[in-house]
């Protein structure tokens, strides 16, 4: 099947938030369908069977989505499928099906005329079962696109991280454009592609559509289950007894109603401009890897969520796919918690991560990690809180523009601060307690205190390492109160 999305440039445009156990696919049979059964139509011999064919299509679509709590109906529903469109008014599609994600609601279209023109559905081959199976499978395929499924998800073992599968703009490579190496790699443990609902044209023909009972691949199933559940464990959606590692691609605007855990050795890929709307108190725990493209936003659904937790071995990688729009975390009780991590938990290179409108911006606990290129703004309490005696992080190129305290170091923790800017705190820029310490030697930091507050407040006996010749205090090279 030729994928058509008209004039949209972004392909991953699903709204999982609109899908629930009450969601129904509305099969709308238009004149382009009924005309084929009228006098002169290709299927006029089946005129008396038209209702039975509709029921056959409904049964097939209903069975395809039964496991996901989505039904099919001929009378009403949330996801319209217009069966009988020529598609010429929707980008001039020459294919047999299309989906359109900018309409309200998102809509799928089936070009029945294209099916009726095929010899595999003409004459004695034009039966109730064959027409129903061909149109029903195509309807399920197009709805799959609206639920964030791609043609390459036909492979049970699809992996967006393999050999640069995600191309410019964050879109997975088209199935028919895969290299031989990629095809061979993904074909491992994958069943014949024509049996998978997301297979594209060029791989499956009309005869196979009419004769093959198709279903979703393991990868498609994992994406549907994970997305429709609003979260969960990445590795938990491969299969009941399967050990294949799973990496998921998400995109669009998604409401997350369950905690998300990215298990060790597994990955979650967030395409450009993805928005995760987190329900109250929910978290994203990273033991594996999350890739964050340009314009990704982690935000609240209604009230504050509980933020991102990066454990030892976990990484959040930022890249420039989709442009250089900042990645942002906002409206969390704690934007990011770095827990027992000794590497680079936020691998952002030159790309800035913004943490905004959080109660606490970042908590670093029992970690010696390197934190860089992060901007904190509109923080209620501490922008950065460092805890536990074995904590000794390096904080580089960080901007803190608001908060009760800029950096709060306690429980005998230490830190190294370089090339950073702190200003606009309600209280002190840097605050120590319980024998904490900081090394700013040669740091080239710019610390601007609020009037009546302290640039550094050594609240309890602490060891502080400062080279004032290479830092700026209210624009001066000399530290004064």
C-alpha positions as CSV (number, residue, x, y, z in Angstrom):
1,X,0.0,0.0,0.0
2,X,1.2,3.4,-0.8
3,X,1.3,5.6,2.3
4,X,-0.3,9.0,1.8
5,X,-0.5,11.7,4.3
6,X,-1.3,14.6,2.0
7,X,0.6,17.8,2.7
8,X,1.6,17.0,6.2
9,X,5.3,17.1,6.9
10,X,5.3,15.3,10.2
11,X,4.2,11.7,10.0
12,X,4.0,10.7,13.7
13,X,0.9,12.6,14.6
14,X,-1.2,10.3,16.8
15,X,-3.3,11.2,19.8
16,X,-3.1,8.2,22.2
17,X,-4.9,10.4,24.7
18,X,-8.1,10.1,22.7
19,X,-8.0,6.3,22.7
20,X,-9.6,4.5,25.6
21,X,-11.5,1.3,26.2
22,X,-14.6,3.1,24.9
23,X,-13.0,4.0,21.6
24,X,-14.8,2.8,18.5
25,X,-13.8,2.8,14.8
26,X,-16.6,4.2,12.7
27,X,-16.9,2.5,9.3
28,X,-18.6,5.0,7.0
29,X,-19.7,3.6,3.6
30,X,-19.9,6.4,1.1
31,X,-21.2,6.6,-2.5
32,X,-17.8,5.4,-3.9
33,X,-18.5,2.1,-2.2
34,X,-22.2,1.7,-3.0
35,X,-21.7,2.8,-6.6
36,X,-19.7,-0.4,-7.3
37,X,-22.8,-2.5,-6.4
38,X,-25.3,-0.4,-8.5
39,X,-26.1,-1.1,-12.1
40,X,-22.9,-0.8,-14.2
41,X,-20.7,-1.1,-11.1
42,X,-18.0,-3.8,-11.0
43,X,-19.8,-5.6,-8.2
44,X,-23.4,-5.2,-9.3
45,X,-23.9,-9.0,-9.1
46,X,-23.4,-8.7,-5.4
47,X,-26.0,-5.9,-4.9
48,X,-28.1,-8.1,-2.6
49,X,-25.0,-8.9,-0.5
50,X,-23.9,-5.4,0.2
51,X,-25.0,-5.5,3.8
52,X,-23.3,-8.8,4.4
53,X,-20.0,-7.4,2.9
54,X,-20.3,-4.4,5.3
55,X,-20.7,-6.8,8.2
56,X,-17.7,-8.8,7.0
57,X,-15.6,-5.7,7.0
58,X,-16.8,-4.7,10.4
59,X,-16.1,-8.2,11.8
60,X,-12.5,-8.1,10.5
61,X,-11.7,-4.6,11.8
62,X,-13.3,-5.5,15.1
63,X,-11.3,-8.7,15.5
64,X,-8.0,-6.8,14.6
65,X,-8.4,-4.3,17.5
66,X,-10.3,-6.5,20.0
67,X,-7.2,-7.1,22.1
68,X,-6.6,-3.3,22.5
69,X,-10.1,-2.4,23.7
70,X,-11.1,-0.8,20.4
71,X,-14.3,-1.9,18.6
72,X,-15.8,-1.3,15.2
73,X,-19.2,0.0,14.3
74,X,-21.3,0.8,11.2
75,X,-23.3,3.6,13.0
76,X,-21.0,5.7,15.2
77,X,-17.5,6.0,16.6
78,X,-14.4,8.1,17.4
79,X,-12.1,7.2,14.5
80,X,-13.8,7.6,11.1
81,X,-12.9,5.4,8.2
82,X,-14.4,6.7,5.0
83,X,-14.8,3.7,2.7
84,X,-15.4,4.9,-0.9
85,X,-13.2,8.0,-1.2
86,X,-11.3,8.6,-4.4
87,X,-8.8,10.5,-2.3
88,X,-8.2,13.1,-5.0
89,X,-9.2,15.9,-2.7
90,X,-6.7,14.7,-0.1
91,X,-3.4,15.3,-1.7
92,X,-4.2,13.5,-4.9
93,X,-3.4,10.0,-3.6
94,X,-3.1,7.3,-6.3
95,X,-3.1,4.6,-3.6
96,X,-5.9,2.4,-2.2
97,X,-5.9,3.9,1.3
98,X,-4.7,7.0,3.2
99,X,-5.0,8.6,6.6
100,X,-5.2,12.3,7.4
101,X,-4.0,13.4,10.9
102,X,-4.8,17.1,10.8
103,X,-8.6,16.6,10.4
104,X,-10.7,16.5,13.6
105,X,-11.1,13.7,14.3
106,X,-8.2,11.9,12.6
107,X,-9.6,10.0,9.6
108,X,-8.7,7.1,7.4
109,X,-9.8,6.7,3.8
110,X,-10.3,3.6,1.5
111,X,-10.4,4.1,-2.3
112,X,-12.8,1.3,-3.2
113,X,-12.6,2.1,-6.9
114,X,-9.0,1.0,-6.9
115,X,-9.9,-2.3,-5.4
116,X,-12.8,-2.9,-7.9
117,X,-10.4,-2.2,-10.7
118,X,-8.2,-5.2,-9.7
119,X,-8.7,-8.5,-11.5
120,X,-8.2,-10.3,-8.1
121,X,-11.6,-8.9,-7.1
122,X,-13.5,-9.3,-10.3
123,X,-15.8,-11.9,-11.8
124,X,-15.9,-15.2,-9.8
125,X,-13.2,-13.8,-7.6
126,X,-15.4,-11.0,-6.3
127,X,-16.9,-12.8,-3.3
128,X,-18.2,-11.5,0.0
129,X,-15.2,-13.0,1.9
130,X,-12.6,-11.7,-0.5
131,X,-13.9,-8.2,-0.8
132,X,-14.5,-8.1,3.0
133,X,-11.0,-9.3,3.8
134,X,-9.3,-6.9,1.4
135,X,-11.2,-3.8,2.5
136,X,-11.3,-4.8,6.2
137,X,-7.5,-5.4,6.3
138,X,-6.8,-2.1,4.6
139,X,-9.1,-0.2,7.0
140,X,-7.3,-1.7,10.0
141,X,-4.0,-0.8,8.3
142,X,-4.9,2.9,7.9
143,X,-6.3,3.1,11.4
144,X,-3.0,1.6,12.6
145,X,-1.2,4.7,11.1
146,X,-3.5,6.9,13.2
147,X,-2.4,4.9,16.2
148,X,1.3,5.6,15.5
149,X,2.1,2.5,13.5
150,X,4.5,2.5,10.5
151,X,5.0,0.2,7.5
152,X,8.4,-1.0,8.9
153,X,6.6,-2.2,12.0
154,X,5.6,-5.2,10.0
155,X,8.8,-6.7,11.2
156,X,8.6,-8.4,14.6
157,X,12.2,-7.4,15.3
158,X,12.1,-3.8,14.0
159,X,14.6,-1.6,15.7
160,X,14.8,2.2,15.1
161,X,18.3,2.3,16.5
162,X,19.7,-0.2,13.9
163,X,21.8,1.3,11.2
164,X,20.3,4.8,11.4
165,X,16.7,3.6,10.8
166,X,15.2,7.0,11.9
167,X,16.0,9.4,9.1
168,X,15.8,13.2,8.9
169,X,12.8,14.6,10.7
170,X,12.7,11.6,13.1
171,X,10.6,9.5,10.7
172,X,11.4,5.7,10.3
173,X,12.7,4.7,6.9
174,X,10.0,3.5,4.6
175,X,9.6,-0.3,4.3
176,X,10.2,-0.4,0.6
177,X,13.4,1.7,0.9
178,X,15.2,-0.6,3.4
179,X,18.7,-1.8,2.4
180,X,19.2,-5.5,1.9
181,X,21.2,-5.6,5.1
182,X,18.4,-4.0,7.1
183,X,15.8,-6.3,5.6
184,X,17.9,-9.3,6.5
185,X,18.4,-8.0,10.0
186,X,14.8,-7.3,10.7
187,X,13.6,-10.5,9.0
188,X,15.2,-12.5,11.8
189,X,12.4,-14.0,13.9
190,X,9.8,-12.2,11.8
191,X,7.0,-14.1,10.0
192,X,6.2,-13.5,6.3
193,X,5.5,-9.9,5.9
194,X,2.3,-10.3,3.9
195,X,0.7,-11.7,7.1
196,X,1.3,-8.4,8.9
197,X,-1.3,-5.6,8.8
198,X,1.2,-2.8,8.5
199,X,2.9,-4.2,5.4
200,X,3.0,-1.6,2.5
201,X,2.2,-1.9,-1.2
202,X,5.0,-3.4,-3.2
203,X,5.2,-6.2,-0.7
204,X,1.6,-7.4,-0.6
205,X,-0.7,-7.4,-3.7
206,X,-4.5,-7.4,-4.0
207,X,-4.7,-11.2,-4.3
208,X,-2.8,-11.5,-1.0
209,X,-5.1,-8.9,0.6
210,X,-8.1,-10.9,-0.4
211,X,-6.8,-14.3,0.6
212,X,-4.6,-13.6,3.6
213,X,-5.7,-13.3,7.2
214,X,-3.4,-10.6,8.6
215,X,-2.6,-9.4,12.1
216,X,-0.2,-7.1,13.9
217,X,3.5,-8.0,14.3
218,X,5.0,-8.3,17.7
219,X,6.5,-4.8,17.3
220,X,3.2,-3.3,16.2
221,X,1.5,-5.0,19.1
222,X,4.1,-3.6,21.6
223,X,3.6,-0.1,20.3
224,X,-0.2,-0.4,20.6
225,X,-0.2,-1.9,24.0
226,X,2.4,0.5,25.4
227,X,0.7,3.6,23.9
228,X,-2.9,2.6,24.6
229,X,-2.0,1.7,28.2
230,X,-0.5,5.2,28.6
231,X,2.9,3.8,29.9
232,X,4.4,0.8,31.4
233,X,7.7,-1.1,31.2
234,X,9.3,-1.1,27.8
235,X,10.6,-4.6,28.0
236,X,7.2,-5.8,29.2
237,X,5.6,-5.4,25.8
238,X,7.6,-7.8,23.6
239,X,5.6,-11.0,24.2
240,X,4.8,-13.3,27.1
241,X,7.7,-15.6,26.4
242,X,9.9,-13.6,24.0
243,X,13.3,-12.3,24.8
244,X,13.8,-10.0,21.9
245,X,14.9,-6.5,23.0
246,X,12.4,-3.8,22.2
247,X,13.0,-0.2,21.2
248,X,9.9,2.0,20.7
249,X,9.4,5.1,18.6
250,X,6.8,7.5,19.8
251,X,5.6,10.7,18.3
252,X,2.9,13.4,18.5
253,X,1.0,14.4,21.6
254,X,0.6,11.6,24.1
255,X,-1.1,11.4,27.5
256,X,0.8,9.2,29.9
257,X,-1.5,7.7,32.6
258,X,1.0,5.0,33.9
259,X,4.5,5.2,35.1
260,X,7.1,4.6,32.4
261,X,10.1,2.4,32.9
262,X,12.8,2.0,30.2
263,X,14.5,-1.2,31.3
264,X,18.2,-1.8,31.1
265,X,19.4,-2.4,27.5
266,X,16.1,-1.1,26.1
267,X,15.4,2.2,24.4
268,X,12.6,4.7,23.9
269,X,12.9,7.1,20.9
270,X,11.0,10.4,21.1
271,X,10.7,11.9,17.7
272,X,10.8,15.7,17.0
273,X,8.1,17.8,18.7
274,X,6.7,14.9,20.7
275,X,4.8,16.0,23.8
276,X,4.4,13.7,26.7
277,X,1.5,14.9,28.9
278,X,2.2,13.2,32.3
279,X,-0.7,12.5,34.7
280,X,-0.3,13.6,38.3
281,X,2.4,11.9,40.2
282,X,3.7,9.8,37.3
283,X,7.3,9.3,36.6
284,X,9.7,8.2,33.8
285,X,12.4,5.9,35.1
286,X,15.4,5.4,32.9
287,X,17.5,2.3,33.3
288,X,18.2,2.0,29.6
289,X,18.1,4.9,27.2
290,X,15.7,7.6,26.0
291,X,16.6,9.5,22.8
292,X,15.1,13.0,22.8
293,X,14.9,14.9,19.5
294,X,14.3,18.6,18.9
295,X,11.2,20.2,20.4
296,X,10.3,17.3,22.7
297,X,8.3,18.5,25.7
298,X,7.7,16.7,29.0
299,X,4.8,18.4,30.8
300,X,1.8,17.9,33.1
301,X,-1.6,16.7,32.0
302,X,-3.4,18.5,34.8
303,X,-1.4,18.8,38.0
304,X,2.3,18.3,38.6
305,X,3.9,15.0,37.7
306,X,7.0,13.5,39.5
307,X,9.6,13.9,36.9
308,X,12.4,11.8,35.2
309,X,14.6,9.5,37.3
310,X,17.9,8.4,35.7
311,X,19.4,5.5,37.5
312,X,22.9,4.0,37.2
313,X,23.4,2.9,33.6
314,X,20.5,5.0,32.3
315,X,21.0,7.8,29.8
316,X,18.8,10.5,28.2
317,X,20.4,11.4,24.9
318,X,19.6,14.7,23.2
319,X,20.1,15.1,19.4
320,X,19.4,17.7,16.7
321,X,16.9,15.7,14.6
322,X,14.1,18.1,13.6
323,X,16.1,21.3,14.2
324,X,17.5,23.0,17.2
325,X,14.4,23.7,19.2
326,X,15.0,23.3,22.9
327,X,14.0,20.2,24.8
328,X,12.0,21.0,27.9
329,X,10.9,19.4,31.2
330,X,8.2,21.4,33.0
331,X,5.6,21.3,35.9
332,X,7.2,18.4,37.8
333,X,7.8,18.1,41.5
334,X,11.4,17.3,40.6
335,X,12.4,17.8,37.0
336,X,15.2,15.3,36.9
337,X,16.6,13.0,39.6
338,X,20.1,11.6,39.0
339,X,20.4,8.5,41.2
340,X,23.7,6.6,41.8
341,X,24.9,7.5,38.3
342,X,28.6,7.9,37.6
343,X,28.6,8.5,33.9
344,X,26.8,11.1,31.7
345,X,23.2,10.6,32.5
346,X,22.1,13.4,30.2
347,X,24.1,13.1,27.1
348,X,23.2,16.4,25.4
349,X,26.5,17.6,24.0
350,X,25.9,21.2,22.8
351,X,22.2,20.9,23.0
352,X,20.4,22.7,25.9
353,X,17.8,21.0,28.1
354,X,15.5,23.5,29.8
355,X,13.9,22.7,33.2
356,X,11.1,25.1,33.9
357,X,8.3,25.7,36.4
358,X,9.3,22.8,38.6
359,X,9.3,22.6,42.4
360,X,12.9,21.3,42.4
361,X,14.8,21.5,39.2
362,X,17.3,18.6,39.7
363,X,18.3,16.3,42.5
364,X,21.7,14.6,42.4
365,X,21.9,11.7,44.8
366,X,24.9,9.5,45.4
367,X,26.3,10.4,42.0
368,X,29.6,11.5,40.5
369,X,28.0,12.3,37.1
370,X,28.7,15.2,34.7
371,X,25.8,17.5,34.1
372,X,26.0,20.1,31.3
373,X,24.1,22.5,29.2
374,X,21.0,22.8,31.3
375,X,18.9,25.9,31.8
376,X,16.8,26.3,35.0
377,X,14.0,28.9,35.2
378,X,11.0,29.6,37.4
379,X,12.0,27.0,40.0
380,X,10.1,27.2,43.3
381,X,12.7,25.6,45.7
382,X,16.3,24.5,44.8
383,X,17.4,24.6,41.2
384,X,20.0,21.9,41.9
385,X,20.0,19.9,45.1
386,X,23.1,17.7,45.8
387,X,22.8,15.0,48.5
388,X,24.6,12.0,50.0
389,X,28.2,12.0,51.1
390,X,29.6,10.2,48.1
391,X,28.1,12.7,45.6
392,X,30.7,14.7,43.7
393,X,29.1,15.8,40.4
394,X,30.7,18.1,37.8
395,X,28.2,20.8,36.8
396,X,29.2,22.6,33.6
397,X,27.7,25.3,31.4
398,X,24.5,25.5,33.5
399,X,22.3,28.6,33.7
400,X,20.1,29.1,36.8
401,X,17.9,32.2,36.6
402,X,15.4,31.5,39.4
403,X,14.8,29.5,42.5
404,X,14.9,29.7,46.3
405,X,18.5,28.5,46.2
406,X,20.6,28.1,43.1
407,X,22.7,25.1,44.2
408,X,22.0,23.5,47.6
409,X,24.8,21.1,48.7
410,X,24.4,19.1,51.9
411,X,25.0,15.7,53.6
412,X,28.8,16.1,53.2
413,X,28.5,16.1,49.4
414,X,30.9,17.9,47.0
415,X,30.6,19.4,43.6
416,X,32.7,21.0,40.8
417,X,31.2,24.1,39.1
418,X,32.4,25.5,35.8
419,X,31.3,27.9,33.1
420,X,27.9,28.5,34.7
421,X,25.7,31.4,35.5
422,X,23.6,31.9,38.6
423,X,21.3,34.9,39.2
424,X,17.8,35.9,40.5
425,X,17.6,33.6,43.5
426,X,15.1,34.3,46.2
427,X,17.7,33.4,48.8
428,X,21.4,32.5,48.3
429,X,23.0,31.4,45.0
430,X,25.1,28.6,46.6
431,X,24.2,27.2,49.9
432,X,26.2,24.7,52.0
433,X,25.4,22.5,55.0
434,X,26.7,19.4,56.8
435,X,30.3,19.8,55.8
436,X,29.6,20.1,52.1
437,X,32.1,21.5,49.6
438,X,32.5,23.0,46.1
439,X,35.4,23.4,43.8
440,X,35.2,26.4,41.5
441,X,38.9,26.7,40.8
442,X,39.3,28.2,37.3
443,X,35.6,27.8,36.9
444,X,34.8,31.0,35.0
445,X,31.4,31.1,36.7
446,X,29.2,34.2,36.8
447,X,27.4,34.5,40.2
448,X,25.0,37.5,40.7
449,X,23.4,37.6,44.1
450,X,20.1,39.1,45.0
451,X,20.3,42.3,47.1
452,X,20.4,41.3,50.8
453,X,21.3,37.7,50.0
454,X,24.6,35.8,49.7
455,X,26.5,34.6,46.7
456,X,27.7,31.8,48.9
457,X,26.3,30.9,52.3
458,X,28.3,28.5,54.4
459,X,25.5,27.7,56.8
460,X,27.4,25.0,58.7
461,X,31.1,24.1,58.9
462,X,32.0,23.2,55.4
463,X,35.0,23.1,53.1
464,X,34.7,25.4,50.1
465,X,37.2,25.6,47.3
466,X,37.0,28.9,45.4
467,X,39.4,30.7,43.1
468,X,37.9,34.2,42.9
469,X,40.4,35.2,40.2
470,X,38.6,33.1,37.7
471,X,35.0,33.6,38.7
472,X,32.7,36.7,38.6
473,X,30.7,37.9,41.6
474,X,28.1,40.5,40.6
475,X,30.3,41.3,37.7
476,X,33.5,41.6,39.8
477,X,36.4,39.3,40.3
478,X,36.4,39.8,44.0
479,X,33.9,37.9,46.3
480,X,32.1,40.2,48.7
481,X,28.9,40.0,50.7
